[in-house]
């Protein structure tokens, strides 16, 4: 009976662990934080929005725009993968197709994530990412 109780307890514990959403304070094996980070911005095309970057521990990444003034957003949720190499992170977009790959420097300041645009295979990315670099990404739940 005791081995069965231990087995059930292990299964329950494993299921509970797998069901938890990653928090902004978790780190991947590279030290890069998994979880969601956000910043508010005013953009000529989008209006007043909260932009959320979500990093999953398995290397998936998403950029999620959220309208803050009730406006209808015509911006898609961008999805792809990320790879960390030391203090650099590469964001490779899978959807929408053709949105490219960009490289960024990164650092943590407490629980805030700072990113620094380095390069992209899409020339128009430079202005977009540099506008995001002026302030940190803060944890978002």
Backbone torsions as a table, in degrees:
resi	resn	phi	psi	omega
1	UNK	NA	-42.2	-178.6
2	UNK	-59.8	-44.5	177.0
3	UNK	-60.4	-35.1	179.1
4	UNK	-66.8	-39.5	179.2
5	UNK	-66.0	-42.7	178.2
6	UNK	-63.3	-42.6	179.5
7	UNK	-61.8	-44.7	179.1
8	UNK	-63.4	-42.1	179.8
9	UNK	-62.5	-40.5	178.3
10	UNK	-65.1	-41.2	179.0
11	UNK	-64.5	-44.0	179.3
12	UNK	-62.9	-44.0	179.2
13	UNK	-63.4	-41.7	179.8
14	UNK	-64.8	-41.8	179.2
15	UNK	-64.5	-40.6	179.3
16	UNK	-64.7	-37.5	178.9
17	UNK	-68.8	-43.2	-177.5
18	UNK	-67.5	-27.0	-175.3
19	UNK	-81.1	-16.1	-177.2
20	UNK	-71.9	138.0	174.0
21	UNK	-77.9	143.3	179.5
22	UNK	-66.4	142.9	176.4
23	UNK	-98.4	166.5	-178.7
24	UNK	-66.3	-14.1	-177.9
25	UNK	-91.4	-8.7	176.0
26	UNK	-71.9	151.0	177.1
27	UNK	-124.7	146.3	174.3
28	UNK	-77.1	176.1	-180.0
29	UNK	-62.3	-22.1	178.7
30	UNK	-81.3	-8.1	-174.7
31	UNK	92.9	-11.6	177.7
32	UNK	-70.6	137.0	-175.8
33	UNK	-75.7	132.0	171.1
34	UNK	-89.3	155.6	179.6
35	UNK	123.4	-165.6	-176.5
36	UNK	-112.8	139.8	177.6
37	UNK	-132.2	146.1	-175.7
38	UNK	-139.9	162.3	168.9
39	UNK	-152.7	147.6	176.0
40	UNK	-91.1	147.2	179.3
41	UNK	-153.9	157.5	171.4
42	UNK	-109.9	121.8	-177.5
43	UNK	-123.2	139.7	-177.8
44	UNK	-57.6	-36.7	-177.9
45	UNK	-90.1	-35.2	-174.4
46	UNK	-94.4	-24.1	-173.8
47	UNK	85.4	-154.5	179.9
48	UNK	-82.4	115.4	-175.5
49	UNK	-135.4	159.2	165.7
50	UNK	-106.0	124.3	178.0
51	UNK	-102.8	125.1	-179.0
52	UNK	-112.4	127.8	170.1
53	UNK	-105.8	124.3	-179.3
54	UNK	-116.1	125.1	179.8
55	UNK	-114.9	118.0	177.5
56	UNK	-88.9	149.0	179.9
57	UNK	-60.3	-22.0	-178.2
58	UNK	-86.3	6.0	176.6
59	UNK	96.7	4.1	174.7
60	UNK	-85.5	149.5	-176.0
61	UNK	-139.0	147.6	175.1
62	UNK	-144.4	148.0	172.1
63	UNK	-117.0	117.8	-172.3
64	UNK	-118.8	113.7	176.6
65	UNK	-87.4	134.2	179.4
66	UNK	-123.1	124.3	179.4
67	UNK	-69.6	134.1	-179.9
68	UNK	-107.9	-11.3	-179.4
69	UNK	-118.6	21.1	178.9
70	UNK	77.5	5.2	-179.8
71	UNK	-72.5	155.6	176.0
72	UNK	-86.3	121.3	-179.7
73	UNK	-90.2	135.1	175.7
74	UNK	-106.0	19.2	179.4
75	UNK	-97.2	134.2	179.8
76	UNK	-80.1	162.6	165.9
77	UNK	-76.1	123.1	-179.1
78	UNK	-90.6	134.8	-178.6
79	UNK	-131.2	149.8	177.2
80	UNK	-179.1	-151.0	-179.6
81	UNK	-127.9	161.8	175.1
82	UNK	-134.0	149.4	177.6
83	UNK	-132.4	132.8	-179.7
84	UNK	-107.0	133.8	175.2
85	UNK	-132.7	94.5	-177.1
86	UNK	64.9	-120.3	-178.6
87	UNK	-98.5	23.0	175.7
88	UNK	-123.7	143.6	175.7
89	UNK	-128.1	133.7	177.8
90	UNK	-106.5	125.6	178.0
91	UNK	-105.1	115.1	179.6
92	UNK	-108.9	116.1	-177.7
93	UNK	-83.0	131.1	174.9
94	UNK	-103.6	-32.4	177.7
95	UNK	-139.7	133.4	-5.1
96	UNK	-67.2	150.2	179.7
97	UNK	-59.2	143.7	176.0
98	UNK	82.2	5.3	-179.3
99	UNK	-83.3	-1.8	166.2
100	UNK	84.5	-173.6	-177.8
101	UNK	-129.5	136.9	-179.9
102	UNK	-133.2	152.6	177.3
103	UNK	-115.5	141.4	-177.3
104	UNK	-139.6	145.5	165.7
105	UNK	-80.9	158.5	178.3
106	UNK	-149.3	155.2	171.9
107	UNK	-157.7	155.0	174.7
108	UNK	-102.5	138.8	173.5
109	UNK	-125.1	94.1	-170.3
110	UNK	68.2	-121.4	177.5
111	UNK	-103.4	9.4	179.0
112	UNK	-94.7	137.7	179.4
113	UNK	-101.9	121.9	174.1
114	UNK	-102.5	134.9	174.9
115	UNK	-121.5	151.9	-177.4
116	UNK	-135.8	113.1	-178.4
117	UNK	-60.7	134.9	177.5
118	UNK	-114.7	-55.0	179.2
119	UNK	-164.4	164.8	178.6
120	UNK	-151.9	154.4	174.7
121	UNK	-86.0	4.0	175.0
122	UNK	-115.6	110.6	-175.3
123	UNK	-55.4	-35.1	-177.9
124	UNK	-71.6	-11.2	-179.6
125	UNK	-66.2	-30.0	-173.5
126	UNK	-53.8	-52.9	-178.1
127	UNK	-63.4	-42.3	-179.7
128	UNK	-60.6	-54.4	-176.6
129	UNK	-67.7	-37.3	178.3
130	UNK	-65.2	-30.4	175.5
131	UNK	-67.8	-28.2	178.7
132	UNK	-79.6	-22.7	-174.5
133	UNK	-75.5	-9.3	-173.5
134	UNK	-73.9	-12.1	178.9
135	UNK	-149.9	160.7	-174.5
136	UNK	-78.4	160.8	168.1
137	UNK	-85.0	131.8	-179.6
138	UNK	-108.3	151.8	179.6
139	UNK	-54.9	141.9	-178.0
140	UNK	-137.1	133.9	-179.5
141	UNK	-116.6	NA	NA
